[in-house]
Amino acid sequence: MIEPTAGRTSRTGARAKTDHAGITMSKLLRGAVAGVGAWKLGGGVIGTVLIFILLWIVLGNFGMFQ
């Protein structure tokens, strides 16, 4: 009988947790940078929100903060 977890070790599971925490921190850092950029460049509520969304997408597409 083949177990569903065959081939995985506890080390792999530990690495998966670390990667998840890294992704969360990456998203927080990306959001912080996008927020500061939008605050500096934005000219009102709608402009700031649009610039935040644009910066969030651009920073994510270029793989920054990963």
Residue pairs with C-beta under 8 A, 6 or more apart in sequence:
22 66
23 66
26 65
26 66
29 65
30 56
30 59
30 60
30 64
30 65
31 56
33 55
33 59
33 65
34 52
34 55
34 56
34 59
35 52
37 51
37 52
37 55
38 48
38 49
38 51
38 52
38 55
39 48
41 51
42 48
42 49
42 50
42 51
42 52
59 65
